[in-house]
Amino acid sequence: MSALEQTRHLATAVPGPKSQELQARRSAAVAQGVSSTLPVFVTRAGGGIVEDVDGNRLIDFGSGIAVTSVGASAEAVVRRASAQLADFTHTCFMVTPYEGYVAVAEALAELTPGDHAKKTALFNSGAEAVENAVKIARAYTGRQAVVVFDHGYHGRTNLTMALTAKNMPYKHSFGPFAPEVYRAPLAYPYRWPTGADNCGPEAAEAAIDRISTQIGAENVAAIIIEPVLGEGGFIEPAKGFLPALREFASAHGIVFVADEIQSGFCRTGQWFACEDEGIVPDLITTAKGIAGGLPLAAVTGRAEIMDAAHPGGLGGTYGGNPVACAAALGAIETMKELDLNARAKRIEEVMKGRLTAMQEKFDIIGDVRGRGAMIAIELVTDRATKEPNPKATAALAKACHAEGLIVLTCGTYGNVLRFLPPLVIGEDLLNEGLDIIEEAFARI
Ligand SMILES: *Cc1c(COP(=O)(O)O)cnc(C)c1O
């Protein structure tokens, strides 16, 4: 097959007639609970481009939600996964093991923060990894309570719905939720009442007070936090917040879990976002970017914590599937070879430069934030009141889609436009995407 041309091309309206036909079939056959941001049906994707059935080539600022950081058809991923497919598709690691699983565990031990002895268990999805981190932390500590934060997102299974903050669309009508989950305030700099400068220490004090008075530190198994929040609005907790929680966890025998499912694997310009403040988590959950698009997730952490669960207590039929493991080794090879951390930092430089300039021109841009290739703008009706502006956010996303740019929204108030380009995107496409965003603002 010929290489996918790395240019935007609009052959029809977006979505075009063939996509609309497929959408009609989809509506009849697929549950409406599973929705799509942009109903164009894909034929090929790679680099910074997604091609659809109508021959449109869209610029990808979504990476399938931070998954295809190495691209959607990266050479090393395709090569290694294809070879594995030909050899065997599955044996179940719990029945007869294979080397790929072990090699992924070794790679995770090498790449994750901290030089202590580490072990890993592999799963299929991010939610499954988070659930297992909770199982492991509870087995290790003999405690039950789990602390999570405002705006946090950890998945859609029953336990992870309980851990997730936002009701619509993730939790609404799906209760009752798992018990022993407690929510603490988050250091959200843009919306902290006394200002961004006070946010880190004040929020840490409030969170620690909440834990101490309402739960009791001695009852807490785990504190789980995203070092840069994803679905909740690409919020970077104010400096000092994560170190204070890390220290509190250590002082009270609480397992500190970094959920790096969205922020990990070069996305923020470091292998893991918690490195930014030198945080060494006890456990780290990974998924999304780990395997170039194949379903794989992991819990990695201190060997003595990981080994607290008894033999047979962890696992799953497909966890650490050999094809997904081969893909992960290909993705990691690509990240190292192309130095995708450096690429993510360059993407930040280009995007923040352009978006900050737009903020000067367009009053509704309240905040420009994020790290690496995990960048967002928060839209407000008025900069003084900071009232969220989900209407403009939806309208802008729609305008970008019509021009052939895939963008996603997020945030507790639905007022954040987020940008997650593949780290291998060409700089011309990156700038063209930003041109489309700027034109959309000018029109609104
Ligand atoms: C996406 C995500 C999850 C859930 O991962 P799934 O693979 O969708 O189950 C958990 N935590 C964070 C931070 C995520 O971004």
Ligand as a Chemical Component Dictionary entry (heavy atoms), coordinates in Angstrom:
data_LIG
# 
_chem_comp.id                   LIG 
_chem_comp.type                 NON-POLYMER 
_chem_comp.pdbx_formal_charge   0 
_chem_comp.three_letter_code    LIG 
# 
loop_
_chem_comp_atom.comp_id 
_chem_comp_atom.atom_id 
_chem_comp_atom.alt_atom_id 
_chem_comp_atom.type_symbol 
_chem_comp_atom.charge 
_chem_comp_atom.model_Cartn_x 
_chem_comp_atom.model_Cartn_y 
_chem_comp_atom.model_Cartn_z 
_chem_comp_atom.pdbx_ordinal 
LIG C1 C1 C 0 -8.291  6.988 29.566 1  
LIG C2 C2 C 0 -7.936  6.998 30.985 2  
LIG C3 C3 C 0 -8.275  5.940 31.842 3  
LIG C4 C4 C 0 -9.093  4.758 31.376 4  
LIG O1 O1 O 0 -8.461  4.047 30.370 5  
LIG P1 P1 P 0 -9.331  3.057 29.436 6  
LIG O2 O2 O 0 -8.299  2.353 28.608 7  
LIG O3 O3 O 0 -10.250 3.912 28.644 8  
LIG O4 O4 O 0 -10.036 2.143 30.359 9  
LIG C5 C5 C 0 -7.849  6.005 33.154 10 
LIG N1 N1 N 0 -7.128  7.040 33.607 11 
LIG C6 C6 C 0 -6.783  8.069 32.811 12 
LIG C7 C7 C 0 -5.947  9.169 33.367 13 
LIG C8 C8 C 0 -7.183  8.095 31.481 14 
LIG O5 O5 O 0 -6.873  9.134 30.704 15 
# 
loop_
_chem_comp_bond.comp_id 
_chem_comp_bond.atom_id_1 
_chem_comp_bond.atom_id_2 
_chem_comp_bond.value_order 
_chem_comp_bond.pdbx_ordinal 
LIG C1 C2 SING 1  
LIG C2 C3 SING 2  
LIG C2 C8 DOUB 3  
LIG C3 C4 SING 4  
LIG C3 C5 DOUB 5  
LIG C4 O1 SING 6  
LIG O1 P1 SING 7  
LIG P1 O2 DOUB 8  
LIG P1 O3 SING 9  
LIG P1 O4 SING 10 
LIG C5 N1 SING 11 
LIG N1 C6 DOUB 12 
LIG C6 C7 SING 13 
LIG C6 C8 SING 14 
LIG C8 O5 SING 15 
# 
